[in-house]
Structure formats: C-alpha cells, structure tokens
Amino acid sequence: MGKDASAEGLAEHVRTLAVDSFNVRMDEPHFRDAMTEAGIGMRQVLEVLRTGRVNGLPELDRYGDYRIRMVRKVAGARVVVVVAVCADHVVCITTW
C-alpha cells in the first residue's frame, strides 16, 4: 500500500483480503476484549470487513500501516471495526 492510498482503495483491499478469513488477524488482546465487551462475534466482524463501507479517512500508524474504520449494520446492530491494513493481511485493532 502506497503512502497515497485512498480510503475506498484501502476498503476494497480489506474486502478482498477478508474473503479468506486466514488473512484476518483477530488475536490482539484489546480487540478480543472489545469484542467480548460489545457482544460482537467473529461472524459479525467478518461481515463488516467483507461488505462494510469505510468511515472516515485512513490514518498512517507508527508501524507504517494504514488504519481504517469499516462499518456495517449486522444482525440489527451497527458494528464498527478498526483494522490495520497490511499488504497480505489485516489486523483487527478494536471494535464497538
């Protein structure tokens, strides 16, 4: 991902990667805690990443990866997932 990546371009990359759940890392402790606290399951997270829309502008983090916020209404609830977008996978950072 280049330094000039657009929000929609990053979201499309996330959607493509999320087709295969192997490309989605959900093992960050904060992310797991946020899922539990919000009552959000893995299926909901994957649905957001596969079919959601980008919300806001991408931010470059200190590791050189872009972070974007994806949102979608899933099972009657609005679910937001923040991910770090890497070349061959996404890392789930937090959710609510």
SENU-474765 format. One record per residue: x, y, z of N, C-alpha, C, O in turn. Coordinates in pm, whole numbers, plus 50000, padded with zeros to 5 digits. Last residue first. Example, Ala and Ser with C-alpha at 12.3 -4.5 7.8 and 13.67 -1.06 7.14 Angstrom:
2
n_x, n_y, n_z, ca_x, ca_y, ca_z, c_x, c_y, c_z, o_x, o_y, o_z
51285, 49775, 50708, 51367, 49894, 50714, 51290, 50003, 50787, 51341, 50114, 50804
51319, 49431, 50780, 51230, 49550, 50780, 51320, 49670, 50780, 51424, 49668, 50846
END
This chain:
96
n_x, n_y, n_z, ca_x, ca_y, ca_z, c_x, c_y, c_z, o_x, o_y, o_z
48344, 49816, 51813, 48235, 49857, 51901, 48106, 49852, 51826, 48001, 49883, 51882
48692, 49721, 51808, 48555, 49717, 51757, 48459, 49771, 51860, 48489, 49773, 51980
49037, 49723, 51701, 48930, 49738, 51800, 48796, 49732, 51730, 48788, 49737, 51607
49209, 49588, 51516, 49261, 49666, 51628, 49157, 49681, 51739, 49186, 49656, 51856
49292, 49326, 51307, 49182, 49392, 51376, 49235, 49457, 51503, 49298, 49392, 51586
49491, 49342, 51033, 49496, 49317, 51177, 49383, 49396, 51241, 49378, 49518, 51230
49502, 49173, 50720, 49454, 49286, 50801, 49461, 49245, 50947, 49439, 49128, 50982
49749, 49091, 50463, 49654, 49059, 50571, 49605, 49187, 50638, 49659, 49295, 50615
49933, 49176, 50278, 49873, 49044, 50259, 49779, 49001, 50371, 49735, 48886, 50374
49990, 49449, 50343, 49987, 49404, 50204, 49912, 49273, 50186, 49835, 49258, 50091
49759, 49570, 50595, 49892, 49528, 50550, 49879, 49476, 50407, 49768, 49461, 50357
49581, 49787, 50782, 49582, 49724, 50650, 49727, 49697, 50610, 49806, 49789, 50592
49425, 49755, 51084, 49550, 49796, 51022, 49560, 49717, 50893, 49548, 49594, 50893
49083, 49843, 51154, 49186, 49749, 51114, 49311, 49821, 51066, 49305, 49933, 51016
48795, 49862, 51344, 48915, 49936, 51303, 49023, 49832, 51273, 49051, 49744, 51354
48456, 49826, 51294, 48581, 49752, 51314, 48695, 49839, 51261, 48691, 49884, 51146
48129, 49856, 51414, 48247, 49927, 51363, 48369, 49842, 51394, 48385, 49792, 51506
47792, 49788, 51360, 47920, 49735, 51407, 48032, 49811, 51337, 48030, 49827, 51215
47467, 49831, 51452, 47576, 49896, 51379, 47707, 49849, 51442, 47730, 49867, 51561
47241, 49554, 51441, 47325, 49646, 51518, 47434, 49705, 51428, 47486, 49637, 51339
47106, 49360, 51297, 47030, 49468, 51359, 47110, 49569, 51437, 47053, 49663, 51493
47308, 49202, 51188, 47216, 49145, 51287, 47144, 49254, 51366, 47123, 49241, 51487
47486, 49487, 51110, 47489, 49341, 51109, 47399, 49291, 51221, 47414, 49333, 51336
47579, 49757, 50925, 47473, 49710, 51015, 47466, 49558, 50999, 47442, 49507, 50890
47918, 49861, 50926, 47804, 49797, 50860, 47703, 49760, 50966, 47737, 49735, 51082
48244, 50000, 50869, 48117, 49997, 50942, 48010, 49928, 50857, 48010, 49937, 50734
48589, 50046, 50935, 48485, 49988, 50849, 48358, 49975, 50933, 48364, 49944, 51052
48857, 50258, 50942, 48738, 50219, 51018, 48634, 50170, 50918, 48595, 50244, 50827
49206, 50191, 50903, 49077, 50243, 50856, 48967, 50186, 50944, 48982, 50083, 51009
49545, 50259, 50898, 49432, 50212, 50977, 49306, 50275, 50920, 49300, 50395, 50894
49835, 50160, 50721, 49716, 50244, 50730, 49613, 50177, 50820, 49597, 50055, 50819
50163, 50123, 50861, 50041, 50065, 50805, 49927, 50167, 50816, 49924, 50249, 50907
50382, 50216, 50998, 50379, 50234, 50853, 50260, 50171, 50784, 50255, 50166, 50661
50372, 50216, 51264, 50435, 50099, 51204, 50438, 50108, 51051, 50491, 50019, 50984
50221, 50428, 51344, 50365, 50438, 51366, 50442, 50320, 51307, 50565, 50323, 51301
49976, 50466, 51076, 50019, 50442, 51214, 50171, 50442, 51224, 50241, 50454, 51123
49785, 50686, 50891, 49910, 50609, 50888, 49956, 50591, 51033, 49975, 50689, 51105
49441, 50659, 50843, 49549, 50719, 50921, 49670, 50628, 50914, 49658, 50507, 50930
49172, 50736, 50617, 49276, 50647, 50668, 49382, 50725, 50745, 49410, 50841, 50715
48866, 50894, 50727, 48988, 50892, 50646, 49089, 50793, 50703, 49091, 50769, 50824
48531, 50754, 50748, 48640, 50843, 50784, 48759, 50826, 50691, 48754, 50754, 50591
48456, 50437, 50689, 48400, 50550, 50762, 48517, 50637, 50807, 48595, 50598, 50894
48378, 50210, 50428, 48479, 50282, 50504, 48413, 50404, 50568, 48324, 50466, 50509
48139, 49947, 50466, 48190, 50067, 50399, 48290, 50134, 50490, 48288, 50118, 50612
48133, 49583, 50442, 48112, 49714, 50503, 48167, 49828, 50419, 48231, 49807, 50317
48185, 49327, 50359, 48080, 49401, 50288, 48057, 49542, 50341, 47971, 49614, 50290
48400, 49220, 50501, 48372, 49172, 50365, 48275, 49261, 50288, 48283, 49270, 50166
48399, 49341, 50751, 48518, 49352, 50668, 48492, 49312, 50523, 48556, 49364, 50432
48142, 49268, 50843, 48179, 49410, 50830, 48297, 49423, 50734, 48295, 49509, 50646
48172, 48989, 50847, 48070, 49051, 50762, 48102, 49198, 50738, 48089, 49248, 50626
48369, 48958, 51042, 48398, 48921, 50904, 48298, 48983, 50808, 48335, 49025, 50698
48222, 49046, 51266, 48344, 49115, 51226, 48375, 49085, 51079, 48403, 49177, 51001
48022, 48849, 51275, 47986, 48989, 51254, 48107, 49069, 51206, 48095, 49152, 51115
48178, 48623, 51328, 48098, 48630, 51205, 48059, 48774, 51172, 48063, 48816, 51056
48279, 48679, 51583, 48368, 48675, 51467, 48292, 48684, 51335, 48340, 48748, 51241
48050, 48901, 51763, 48113, 48774, 51729, 48201, 48784, 51605, 48198, 48883, 51533
48009, 49126, 52029, 48026, 49110, 51885, 48100, 48980, 51859, 48201, 48951, 51924
47976, 49239, 52280, 47891, 49127, 52240, 47894, 49103, 52090, 47793, 49064, 52030
48148, 49428, 52377, 48039, 49476, 52290, 47944, 49365, 52248, 47842, 49393, 52185
48325, 49266, 52525, 48252, 49375, 52592, 48132, 49422, 52510, 48026, 49451, 52566
48428, 49101, 52321, 48352, 49045, 52433, 48266, 49151, 52500, 48148, 49128, 52527
48559, 49289, 52159, 48454, 49201, 52105, 48364, 49149, 52216, 48242, 49152, 52206
48745, 49394, 52341, 48641, 49482, 52285, 48526, 49401, 52226, 48410, 49439, 52240
48906, 49167, 52383, 48833, 49226, 52495, 48718, 49314, 52445, 48608, 49310, 52499
49011, 49138, 52123, 48931, 49030, 52184, 48847, 49083, 52299, 48729, 49048, 52312
49153, 49381, 52102, 49043, 49350, 52010, 48952, 49243, 52069, 48829, 49256, 52066
49347, 49352, 52301, 49250, 49460, 52310, 49130, 49432, 52221, 49016, 49456, 52261
49495, 49125, 52201, 49418, 49118, 52326, 49312, 49229, 52339, 49200, 49203, 52382
49474, 49022, 51866, 49518, 49128, 51955, 49433, 49125, 52083, 49310, 49123, 52074
49376, 48837, 51684, 49436, 48787, 51807, 49491, 48894, 51899, 49551, 48861, 52002
49272, 48834, 51429, 49185, 48881, 51538, 49244, 48845, 51673, 49169, 48825, 51769
49355, 48885, 51102, 49413, 48855, 51234, 49324, 48918, 51341, 49304, 49040, 51344
49273, 48750, 50803, 49221, 48843, 50905, 49274, 48799, 51041, 49241, 48691, 51090
49334, 48556, 50622, 49400, 48685, 50606, 49359, 48788, 50711, 49407, 48901, 50708
49163, 48348, 50673, 49304, 48330, 50709, 49380, 48461, 50704, 49480, 48477, 50774
48924, 48413, 50554, 48941, 48452, 50694, 49084, 48430, 50744, 49123, 48485, 50847
48897, 48546, 50249, 48961, 48431, 50314, 48993, 48471, 50458, 49080, 48554, 50481
48783, 48794, 50225, 48713, 48681, 50165, 48767, 48551, 50224, 48691, 48456, 50246
48957, 48986, 50316, 48867, 48924, 50415, 48784, 48810, 50357, 48721, 48735, 50432
49086, 49088, 50088, 49159, 49002, 50181, 49066, 48923, 50272, 49092, 48807, 50302
48871, 49240, 49980, 48933, 49131, 49904, 49006, 49034, 49996, 48991, 48913, 49984
48825, 49427, 50183, 48717, 49337, 50139, 48774, 49215, 50066, 48729, 49103, 50087
49076, 49558, 50186, 49030, 49484, 50304, 48922, 49384, 50264, 48926, 49268, 50305
49067, 49676, 49932, 49174, 49581, 49964, 49135, 49495, 50084, 49157, 49374, 50084
48853, 49847, 49972, 48841, 49742, 49871, 48947, 49635, 49894, 48920, 49516, 49878
48966, 50017, 50162, 48849, 49937, 50198, 48831, 49822, 50099, 48798, 49711, 50140
49168, 50137, 50008, 49204, 50053, 50123, 49088, 49962, 50163, 49108, 49845, 50194
49004, 50277, 49829, 49101, 50179, 49780, 49144, 50084, 49890, 49155, 49963, 49867
48871, 50450, 50003, 48794, 50346, 49932, 48885, 50239, 49875, 48849, 50121, 49874
49089, 50606, 50091, 49006, 50534, 50187, 48931, 50420, 50117, 48929, 50308, 50167
49391, 50570, 49894, 49262, 50633, 49925, 49184, 50545, 50023, 49210, 50425, 50035
49738, 50604, 49948, 49623, 50516, 49936, 49495, 50589, 49975, 49490, 50660, 50076
49991, 50717, 49938, 49878, 50797, 49891, 49751, 50713, 49874, 49664, 50749, 49794
50184, 50537, 50008, 50159, 50645, 50104, 50036, 50728, 50065, 49981, 50800, 50148
50065, 50210, 49905, 50144, 50331, 49894, 50103, 50436, 49996, 49999, 50425, 50061
50084, 49883, 50000, 50000, 50000, 50000, 50089, 50124, 50000, 50177, 50139, 50085
END
